[in-house]
């Protein structure tokens, strides 16, 4: 297990109340030994005018997952607080309804640098977006 901080789904979802995460309907649904998974609705909060999932909403989901994961692997949050320095996303397929599911896993966890991969899939398991946050 890579996590240095104690995390629970209830705690992550409670911390997200009254934030962008809450506004977009993002909900943390699974914490594994080396990954975190969340879901986000494809609805009026997250679509663009053509009723397709907005790329910015996908990036918000990706950044949420990568940021939470980066906090989870920090030994002492009184000494170190991670901040994002770069995020990218490749939008591969559209989503028009239901939920999308994002999963983040580490590519590198160093003392001063972390890189996280985030894959976002639709309800059928089709890859909608891949993102990487540093």
Backbone as CSV, one residue per row, in Angstrom:
resi,resn,N_x,N_y,N_z,CA_x,CA_y,CA_z,C_x,C_y,C_z
1,UNK,0.836,-1.176,0.000,0.000,0.000,0.000,0.889,1.251,0.000
2,UNK,0.521,2.227,-0.816,1.349,3.427,-0.962,0.913,4.580,-0.064
3,UNK,-0.246,4.488,0.546,-0.821,5.625,1.270,-0.168,5.840,2.631
4,UNK,0.246,7.077,2.870,0.825,7.470,4.162,-0.228,8.131,5.055
5,UNK,-1.257,8.660,4.441,-2.356,9.299,5.171,-3.519,8.316,5.273
6,UNK,-4.239,8.389,6.362,-5.449,7.592,6.502,-6.545,8.252,5.684
7,UNK,-7.117,7.509,4.771,-8.170,8.046,3.913,-9.367,7.104,3.949
8,UNK,-10.543,7.695,3.909,-11.779,6.923,3.784,-12.648,7.597,2.736
9,UNK,-13.515,6.823,2.131,-14.443,7.403,1.150,-15.310,8.470,1.799
10,UNK,-15.807,8.174,2.999,-16.640,9.139,3.716,-15.858,10.437,3.969
11,UNK,-14.621,10.316,4.407,-13.803,11.491,4.682,-13.519,12.301,3.430
12,UNK,-13.163,11.620,2.323,-12.896,12.336,1.077,-14.142,13.046,0.568
13,UNK,-15.286,12.366,0.639,-16.522,12.985,0.166,-16.977,14.117,1.078
14,UNK,-16.787,13.980,2.383,-17.133,15.062,3.320,-16.260,16.289,3.091
15,UNK,-14.966,16.080,2.878,-14.036,17.187,2.644,-14.389,17.942,1.359
16,UNK,-15.038,17.271,0.439,-15.359,17.874,-0.851,-16.626,18.725,-0.832
17,UNK,-17.365,18.703,0.252,-18.610,19.474,0.316,-18.334,20.961,0.148
18,UNK,-19.227,21.629,-0.589,-19.136,23.065,-0.854,-17.864,23.452,-1.595
19,UNK,-17.437,22.605,-2.514,-16.288,22.869,-3.373,-16.693,22.602,-4.822
20,UNK,-15.780,22.845,-5.750,-16.025,22.517,-7.155,-16.341,21.031,-7.300
21,UNK,-15.643,20.213,-6.540,-15.848,18.760,-6.584,-17.315,18.433,-6.304
22,UNK,-17.863,19.019,-5.270,-19.258,18.828,-4.892,-20.185,19.377,-5.977
23,UNK,-19.872,20.559,-6.475,-20.716,21.201,-7.493,-20.811,20.346,-8.757
24,UNK,-19.715,19.714,-9.139,-19.720,18.883,-10.339,-20.295,17.493,-10.094
25,UNK,-20.616,17.173,-8.839,-21.197,15.872,-8.527,-20.176,14.757,-8.457
26,UNK,-18.907,15.094,-8.308,-17.854,14.078,-8.217,-17.963,13.372,-6.865
27,UNK,-17.914,12.055,-6.909,-18.004,11.244,-5.688,-16.894,10.206,-5.690
28,UNK,-16.123,10.165,-4.621,-15.097,9.140,-4.466,-15.791,7.817,-4.169
29,UNK,-15.406,6.760,-4.889,-16.122,5.488,-4.747,-15.231,4.305,-4.374
30,UNK,-13.899,4.454,-4.503,-13.039,3.314,-4.193,-11.617,3.800,-3.894
31,UNK,-11.019,3.195,-2.892,-9.613,3.424,-2.570,-8.949,2.056,-2.541
32,UNK,-7.974,1.852,-3.413,-7.237,0.586,-3.451,-5.839,0.760,-2.899
33,UNK,-5.044,-0.277,-2.975,-3.677,-0.222,-2.461,-2.828,0.833,-3.172
34,UNK,-3.094,1.074,-4.458,-2.297,2.049,-5.211,-3.147,2.889,-6.172
35,UNK,-4.421,3.023,-5.899,-5.284,3.822,-6.767,-6.455,4.416,-5.988
36,UNK,-7.041,5.452,-6.588,-8.278,6.049,-6.084,-9.209,6.185,-7.275
37,UNK,-10.481,5.916,-7.045,-11.467,5.967,-8.117,-12.629,6.873,-7.696
38,UNK,-13.130,7.655,-8.657,-14.269,8.526,-8.414,-15.171,8.502,-9.641
39,UNK,-16.417,8.900,-9.428,-17.340,8.994,-10.560,-17.873,10.422,-10.650
40,UNK,-18.278,10.795,-11.867,-18.829,12.118,-12.113,-19.998,11.973,-13.091
41,UNK,-21.116,12.633,-12.815,-22.246,12.531,-13.733,-21.994,13.306,-15.029
42,UNK,-22.559,12.804,-16.082,-22.597,13.542,-17.343,-23.988,14.162,-17.380
43,UNK,-24.084,15.408,-16.924,-25.375,16.091,-16.827,-25.190,17.589,-17.077
44,UNK,-26.184,18.375,-16.736,-26.146,19.807,-17.044,-24.961,20.530,-16.417
45,UNK,-24.383,19.978,-15.360,-23.219,20.601,-14.717,-21.913,20.330,-15.450
46,UNK,-21.885,19.274,-16.251,-20.606,18.801,-16.789,-20.556,18.704,-18.312
47,UNK,-21.619,19.108,-19.000,-21.613,19.027,-20.464,-21.408,20.403,-21.086
48,UNK,-20.965,20.389,-22.332,-20.849,21.612,-23.112,-22.141,21.793,-23.931
49,UNK,-22.288,22.901,-24.662,-23.566,23.172,-25.340,-24.059,22.074,-26.282
50,UNK,-23.159,21.240,-26.814,-23.593,20.139,-27.682,-24.000,18.908,-26.899
51,UNK,-24.069,19.060,-25.572,-24.511,18.004,-24.646,-23.500,16.868,-24.527
52,UNK,-22.260,17.132,-24.888,-21.168,16.171,-24.703,-20.421,16.548,-23.434
53,UNK,-19.818,15.572,-22.780,-19.005,15.845,-21.602,-17.970,16.911,-21.942
54,UNK,-17.934,17.952,-21.158,-17.003,19.067,-21.361,-15.589,18.621,-21.019
55,UNK,-14.629,18.937,-21.871,-13.243,18.570,-21.606,-12.741,19.144,-20.296
56,UNK,-13.197,20.347,-19.956,-12.785,20.955,-18.689,-13.302,20.183,-17.490
57,UNK,-14.481,19.587,-17.619,-15.012,18.765,-16.529,-14.154,17.508,-16.357
58,UNK,-13.732,16.932,-17.474,-12.834,15.769,-17.398,-11.530,16.147,-16.710
59,UNK,-10.996,17.311,-17.038,-9.748,17.760,-16.426,-9.958,18.031,-14.932
60,UNK,-11.124,18.585,-14.576,-11.419,18.819,-13.156,-11.467,17.490,-12.396
61,UNK,-12.076,16.474,-12.997,-12.101,15.145,-12.367,-10.677,14.604,-12.236
62,UNK,-9.893,14.720,-13.299,-8.510,14.229,-13.269,-7.692,14.961,-12.211
63,UNK,-7.805,16.280,-12.162,-7.016,17.035,-11.184,-7.454,16.713,-9.763
64,UNK,-8.736,16.514,-9.571,-9.238,16.136,-8.254,-8.605,14.826,-7.805
65,UNK,-8.629,13.829,-8.674,-8.066,12.526,-8.318,-6.561,12.593,-8.080
66,UNK,-5.834,13.235,-8.979,-4.393,13.332,-8.824,-3.990,14.113,-7.588
67,UNK,-4.721,15.189,-7.306,-4.390,16.012,-6.140,-4.644,15.270,-4.835
68,UNK,-5.772,14.596,-4.743,-6.088,13.834,-3.536,-5.072,12.720,-3.340
69,UNK,-4.727,12.036,-4.420,-3.739,10.965,-4.319,-2.387,11.507,-3.879
70,UNK,-2.009,12.674,-4.379,-0.703,13.228,-4.018,-0.633,13.566,-2.534
71,UNK,-1.738,14.030,-1.983,-1.783,14.286,-0.536,-1.664,12.966,0.225
72,UNK,-2.287,11.923,-0.294,-2.303,10.634,0.385,-0.963,9.967,0.560
73,UNK,0.018,10.343,-0.270,1.331,9.700,-0.172,2.372,10.568,0.540
74,UNK,1.949,11.721,1.037,2.871,12.601,1.781,2.954,12.117,3.222
75,UNK,4.174,11.940,3.695,4.404,11.444,5.058,3.940,12.446,6.121
76,UNK,4.342,13.716,5.976,4.070,14.736,7.000,3.506,15.982,6.335
77,UNK,2.190,16.152,6.408,1.537,17.295,5.766,1.813,18.612,6.471
78,UNK,2.392,18.562,7.667,2.811,19.798,8.328,4.104,20.340,7.718
79,UNK,4.861,19.463,7.072,6.122,19.869,6.444,5.984,20.088,4.946
80,UNK,5.136,19.307,4.307,5.024,19.336,2.845,3.558,19.330,2.431
81,UNK,3.229,20.186,1.465,1.893,20.196,0.873,2.066,20.193,-0.642
82,UNK,1.580,19.158,-1.301,1.767,19.094,-2.750,0.880,20.105,-3.477
83,UNK,1.409,20.631,-4.565,0.643,21.503,-5.459,0.906,21.054,-6.892
84,UNK,-0.093,21.186,-7.722,0.060,20.808,-9.118,0.879,21.828,-9.882
85,UNK,1.741,21.344,-10.765,2.523,22.242,-11.604,2.194,22.073,-13.089
86,UNK,1.557,20.960,-13.458,1.205,20.737,-14.852,0.160,19.641,-14.929
87,UNK,-0.797,19.817,-15.823,-1.768,18.759,-16.113,-2.026,18.777,-17.614
88,UNK,-2.193,17.591,-18.177,-2.587,17.512,-19.579,-3.681,16.475,-19.713
89,UNK,-4.376,16.532,-20.812,-5.465,15.583,-21.037,-5.627,15.347,-22.531
90,UNK,-5.877,14.105,-22.875,-6.240,13.734,-24.233,-7.671,13.220,-24.193
91,UNK,-8.539,13.907,-24.914,-9.955,13.533,-24.964,-10.135,12.578,-26.139
92,UNK,-10.469,11.331,-25.842,-10.449,10.263,-26.838,-11.814,9.916,-27.396
93,UNK,-12.831,9.977,-26.549,-14.197,9.665,-26.979,-15.158,10.552,-26.209
94,UNK,-16.329,10.749,-26.775,-17.323,11.576,-26.093,-18.170,10.728,-25.146
95,UNK,-18.746,11.412,-24.185,-19.732,10.788,-23.285,-20.936,11.719,-23.271
96,UNK,-22.128,11.144,-23.296,-23.342,11.957,-23.405,-24.362,11.726,-22.301
97,UNK,-24.141,10.724,-21.476,-25.127,10.408,-20.439,-24.485,9.545,-19.354
98,UNK,-25.216,9.357,-18.276,-24.762,8.459,-17.207,-23.634,9.052,-16.394
99,UNK,-22.645,8.235,-16.119,-21.492,8.633,-15.326,-20.209,8.313,-16.087
100,UNK,-19.161,9.040,-15.741,-17.809,8.649,-16.130,-17.064,8.323,-14.851
101,UNK,-16.083,7.435,-14.982,-15.337,6.929,-13.832,-13.855,7.194,-14.053
102,UNK,-13.248,7.895,-13.101,-11.835,8.197,-13.185,-11.049,7.392,-12.174
103,UNK,-9.909,6.884,-12.606,-9.011,6.127,-11.729,-7.616,6.705,-11.849
104,UNK,-7.005,7.010,-10.714,-5.635,7.514,-10.724,-4.692,6.502,-10.101
105,UNK,-3.528,6.367,-10.740,-2.443,5.518,-10.243,-1.139,6.279,-10.409
106,UNK,-0.178,6.012,-9.549,1.086,6.739,-9.663,1.939,6.243,-10.827
107,UNK,2.621,7.182,-11.444,3.688,6.860,-12.390,5.012,6.986,-11.656
108,UNK,5.136,8.046,-10.833,6.337,8.261,-10.028,5.943,8.948,-8.733
109,UNK,6.433,8.415,-7.629,6.286,9.063,-6.334,7.694,9.280,-5.804
110,UNK,8.175,10.503,-5.944,9.507,10.846,-5.460,9.415,11.724,-4.230
111,UNK,10.561,12.125,-3.729,10.594,12.996,-2.549,10.121,14.401,-2.874
112,UNK,10.360,14.878,-4.094,10.000,16.245,-4.460,9.066,16.312,-5.656
113,UNK,8.825,15.190,-6.310,8.029,15.190,-7.532,7.164,13.941,-7.586
114,UNK,5.923,14.157,-7.947,5.003,13.050,-8.167,4.384,13.215,-9.550
115,UNK,4.141,12.099,-10.225,3.423,12.102,-11.495,2.330,11.052,-11.384
116,UNK,1.097,11.463,-11.680,-0.070,10.579,-11.577,-0.747,10.453,-12.931
117,UNK,-1.142,9.229,-13.260,-1.908,8.953,-14.466,-3.377,8.816,-14.083
118,UNK,-4.252,9.405,-14.878,-5.683,9.308,-14.629,-6.355,8.827,-15.909
119,UNK,-7.127,7.772,-15.803,-7.913,7.279,-16.933,-9.383,7.455,-16.597
120,UNK,-10.122,8.028,-17.540,-11.551,8.266,-17.358,-12.295,7.425,-18.388
121,UNK,-13.217,6.619,-17.903,-13.989,5.713,-18.757,-15.476,5.996,-18.609
122,UNK,-16.249,5.627,-19.640,-17.699,5.728,-19.524,-18.252,4.473,-18.853
123,UNK,-19.551,4.378,-18.777,-20.180,3.245,-18.075,-19.938,1.908,-18.765
124,UNK,-19.607,1.943,-20.054,-19.327,0.709,-20.784,-17.841,0.346,-20.744
125,UNK,-17.048,1.137,-20.056,-15.619,0.876,-19.954,-14.806,1.433,-21.106
126,UNK,-15.421,2.258,-21.950,-14.717,2.880,-23.077,-13.895,4.058,-22.540
127,UNK,-12.644,4.136,-22.949,-11.745,5.183,-22.508,-12.151,6.521,-23.123
128,UNK,-12.528,7.462,-22.266,-12.993,8.783,-22.685,-11.842,9.790,-22.666
129,UNK,-10.974,9.693,-21.674,-9.907,10.671,-21.499,-8.748,10.033,-20.746
130,UNK,-7.539,10.392,-21.114,-6.365,10.061,-20.323,-5.697,11.370,-19.947
131,UNK,-5.240,11.433,-18.728,-4.647,12.667,-18.225,-3.448,12.333,-17.371
132,UNK,-2.550,13.306,-17.252,-1.396,13.131,-16.393,-1.184,14.447,-15.642
133,UNK,-0.972,14.338,-14.333,-0.725,15.513,-13.513,0.615,15.355,-12.815
134,UNK,1.360,16.450,-12.769,2.648,16.488,-12.089,2.543,17.427,-10.896
